[in-house]
Amino acid sequence: MSTSPNTIHHLIVHHLEKAANGPASTHLRPNEVPVSATAQRLVDHLCQLYTSRLGKGFGKFESDETTFPVPRLVRQWALDNTLDFVSFSQQMMEQLQVRAEQEPAATGGYILIAHARNETGPFLLVALVSEVIGTAIGANMDITDSVHLDMDNLRVAGRVDLDAWQQGADRYLSFLKGRGDVAQYFKLFLGCNDVVTALKETQKLVQGLENFVAKTQLGHEARDTLFARAHTYLDELGDDARPVSLDEVAEKVWPDAPAAMREALADEKLELSSGFVPDRRAIKPLMRFKAAAPGWKLEFERGALRSGDVIYNKQNDTIVLYNVPEQLRKELLGD
């Protein structure tokens, strides 16, 4: 029995030929790629790389299917059954060629289109993979050039969560944002509307940091240091109106093991975008506790727990406040 995390239903590879500042053309495969062990390893590797990459954009299909035809093609294939997978993929390539022509810096490569299922449901993955020349040693111990797919530099890819799409979710489409304008043409090709709300994205980033703290079971001092670093960095970005880079967040906030932080922020359940300017209202929980009940409201800094001005007793679930201000003391005593 296969132990792969991805069950492949359909798989095809086409070729987009384009040099920077040059014209684009396509070479189309006429039939699907058989699902062999090699093909399975390729899809699994691409999915793993895609999942682990930070800096993805998230959104949904544009409603204008004249300007953005790919959403219509997906519907005709996945819902209407008026296109088979091969025809669907070939018509997608026509749209990709048009968009690549519009982006001078875009370059070509092999376009892998996979319809597969993992533990969360069915998805459509579209990835552009380029070639790189390596070195191989043949049967006669000869050293030769070996052309292979450059998997470590996956820069252009997108994925559609097909269940979430059919259920009308707000976010079911994601793509690698990359740097510069190169990934922009791929976003336009997919027809992705990725409107980002800074407040919501900042809240999700804070949630990702809290998830990391919980998962790694950091002690109080390490936790407070992490949150303080995050607050300082994000507050500076917000003050200067500079966008967030999740890679930089990992380096700044947890420099001892940034890879672990990247993994936490790449959790697809967060659907965390990059490139937004932090909303400074949403980072307050990193430094401050705030709660309310029907008869009271309470707000205090994390540092108050370290200084002893606030003590929480988890045995009897009480909070004790020290160094009560004189004015409050008088009001409490009725002086």
C-alpha positions, 0 to 999 in steps of 0.5 A: 500500500502506498504511504504517499501523502498525496493520491494522484488522480491526473497528472500532465506536464507541458513546456513553456518556452520563453527567455527573459525579454523574449516571446513565449511559445508552448509545447503540449503533451497530448496525454496524461503522465502515467502515475509511476513511482517516479512521478509520485516522488516528483508530486510529493516533493513539489507539494512538500516544497510548496507547503513549506514556502513562506510568502504565499498569497491567498485569495479566490478566483476573480469574478470576471471570467472574460479577463481571467479565463482560468476560473471558467476552465476549472469549472468546466473541467471540475464541475461541468465535465465539459472538458477532460483533464488534457484539454483543460490543461492545454487551454490553461497553457494558452492562457499562461502563454498570454500572461507570460508574453505580458511579463518581459522578465518571465522565463519558461520551464516545465509546467506540471499540472496535478489533480491530487488529494491529500488528508485535507481534500482534493486540490489542483497544483500548477507549478513551473519548474526549470532545469539545471545542469548538474554532474553525474558519474556513469556506469564506466565511471565517466563524469558527465553533465546531467540535466535535471529539474531544479526543485530547490528553486521553485519560484512560481506555483499555485494551488486550488483547494477544490472542496473549499472552492465548491463550498464558496469559501473566502480563500481557496486559492494560493500562489507563491508571491516570490520577488519582484513582478515575475510571480505577478503574471502567474497570479494574473494567469490563475485569476487570483483576487488576493485582497489582503486586510492588514489587521487580519493578517497581523492577527494571524501572524500573532496567532502563528507566534503563539502557536510556536510558543505553545508547540515548543513549550518555551519557558516564561522568560524565553516566551516573553523575550520572543514576544518582545522581539516580535512586538519591537520589530512589527511596531517599527515596520508599522511605524515606517509603513514597511511590509512584512517579510515572514522570512525576516520575522523568523530571523529577527524573532527567533534567531537561534532557530529561525527554520523552526519559526518558519515552519510554524508560520508556514502552517497552511491552516493560518493562510498567512500572507506576506507583504502587508504592513503590520497593523499596530493595534493587532500586536498589542497582545504580544506585550499586554494581557486584556480581559473582561467579565460582566463585573470587571475589566483588566489590562496589564503588561506581560512585564508585570508578571515578571516584576511581581506586580501581577501574580496569577495563581493557577491552583485557585484561578485568581489574579492578585494585583500589587502596588495599587495606585493611591487614587484607586486605593482611596476609591476602594476604601471610600476615603 
